């Protein structure tokens, strides 16, 4: 009887203790680290946790970093990612971190690696950093920080800029690619899409009907209709990668169904490219230039 009572007591104690430990660990993760730069205390949203050399290699490979790239690491820690980009790919790099000790360490590591002419480090809030010149963005942050950063990436980066995140996704913004990495981790990859939302208009040579393209967009996923006179035609097979897009429409033209493929490059409120009949017909390729009503554009991440 005493033995049974002891077991009951042990079970109750365990049930009380386990949630306490879990909540304690959770609170430790949720509480930001505080450091000092000698003048004031600095609140860090993410504690220092470096990516391994194997994962850094995977991150550089999935982004296909090359000598013409400018790689930004937001929350750079000891600078290892931008230093590796400079050493292994000949790229230039910029590291941003709030922790002054990490910035000092980054400069020292760059000196040891003999890449101080190709990498720079700034003690700065990553949400305040000017990232507009980057061709590649590297991240190893917490999920909630990624979500907070998402709108800045989509708003400030040029279409075609590559974004890589170690371990954490971007919520409803689905990655263009996701691969397993070392140590059971994952690496996520996105290409910043051009903003195609709104109303685009153009005329085709030798045709009377005015073309009005209405597009909606959720990150890199785009859909819409093409208005030709009284008809609204669904846009099919629309693909967008960076600022390059293509789509097809099937219309009733001169008594028969005609499939047109449009290929173009987005330049702000202008798309320039070509339109061609599929399969190749008598019209061949024709120049295509569409203009957007600036008031119709909407943010990609609202």
C-alpha positions, 0 to 999 in steps of 0.5 A, spaced: 500 500 500 505 504 501 509 502 495 502 504 491 502 511 494 509 512 493 508 511 485 502 515 485 506 521 489 511 520 484 506 521 478 503 527 481 510 530 482 512 528 475 506 531 472 507 538 475 514 538 474 515 537 466 510 543 464 514 547 469 521 545 465 517 546 459 515 553 460 521 555 463 525 553 457 520 556 452 521 563 456 528 563 456 527 562 448 522 568 448 526 573 452 531 577 448 538 577 450 541 584 452 548 586 451 552 593 451 556 596 447 559 600 452 554 606 452 547 603 452 544 596 453 542 593 446 536 588 446 537 582 441 531 579 438 535 573 436 541 570 440 547 568 437 547 561 434 552 560 428 550 556 422 555 550 421 560 550 415 556 544 412 550 549 412 553 555 410 556 551 404 549 549 402 546 556 403 551 558 398 550 553 393 542 553 393 543 561 391 548 560 386 552 565 389 558 568 384 563 573 383 558 578 381 553 578 387 553 582 393 551 578 399 547 581 405 547 577 412 542 580 416 544 577 423 551 576 421 554 573 428 561 572 427 561 573 419 562 566 417 557 567 411 559 573 408 566 571 409 565 564 406 561 567 400 568 572 399 573 566 399 569 561 396 565 564 390 569 571 390 563 575 392 562 581 396 559 581 402 555 585 408 554 583 415 549 586 419 548 585 427 546 589 433 551 585 437 558 589 438 562 583 440 559 579 434 561 585 429 568 586 432 569 578 431 567 579 424 572 584 422 577 579 426 575 573 422 575 577 415 582 579 417 584 572 418 581 570 412 584 576 408 578 578 405 577 585 408 577 588 401 571 584 399 566 584 406 564 590 410 560 589 417 555 594 420 553 594 427 545 596 426 538 594 427 537 589 421 530 592 420 533 599 419 538 597 414 539 599 407 538 592 403 536 595 396 543 593 393 543 586 395 543 580 390 543 575 395 540 575 402 542 570 408 538 569 414 538 565 420 533 568 425 527 566 429 520 564 425 517 570 428 523 575 426 522 572 419 515 574 418 516 581 421 522 582 416 518 579 410 514 585 408 521 589 408 524 584 403 518 584 398 518 592 398 525 594 398 529 588 394 529 588 387 525 583 383 530 577 382 534 578 388 535 571 392 533 570 399 536 564 403 533 562 410 536 557 415 531 552 418 525 557 418 520 559 413 516 565 411 509 563 413 504 563 407 510 565 402 511 559 400 519 557 398 521 556 391 525 551 393 526 547 400 532 542 401 534 538 407 541 540 410 546 537 415 544 536 422 537 535 420 536 542 418 532 545 412 534 551 408 529 555 404 530 559 398 526 564 394 526 569 389 523 576 390 518 577 385 516 583 381 509 586 383 504 585 377 498 587 381 493 592 377 491 593 371 495 593 364 493 596 358 496 595 350 494 595 343 497 590 338 499 592 331 493 591 326 488 589 331 482 594 333 481 591 340 484 594 346 487 589 351 486 590 358 490 585 363 487 585 370 492 581 375 492 579 382 498 576 386 500 572 392 507 573 392 510 569 386 503 566 384 499 570 379 492 570 376 488 574 372 484 575 366 485 579 359 479 583 357 478 583 349 472 588 347 466 584 351 470 578 353 474 576 359 479 571 357 482 567 363 490 567 363 493 561 363 500 558 365 502 564 368 509 564 370 513 569 374 520 569 376 524 575 378 522 580 373 520 575 367 514 573 366 510 569 361 503 567 360 498 564 354 491 566 352 486 563 348 481 567 344 476 567 338 480 570 332 478 570 325 473 565 326 477 560 330 481 559 336 487 562 337 493 561 342 497 567 344 503 566 348 506 573 351 513 573 354 516 579 357 520 583 362 517 587 368 520 594 369 516 598 374 509 600 371 512 597 364 512 590 361 516 589 354 516 583 350 513 579 345 507 575 343 507 569 338 501 565 336 502 558 338 504 553 335 508 558 330 503 561 325 503 566 320 503 572 325 510 570 327 513 574 333 510 581 335 513 586 339 508 587 346 509 593 351 504 594 356 503 599 361 500 599 368 495 604 371 500 606 377 494 607 382 492 600 381 498 597 384 497 593 391 503 591 396 505 583 395 505 583 403 499 586 406 
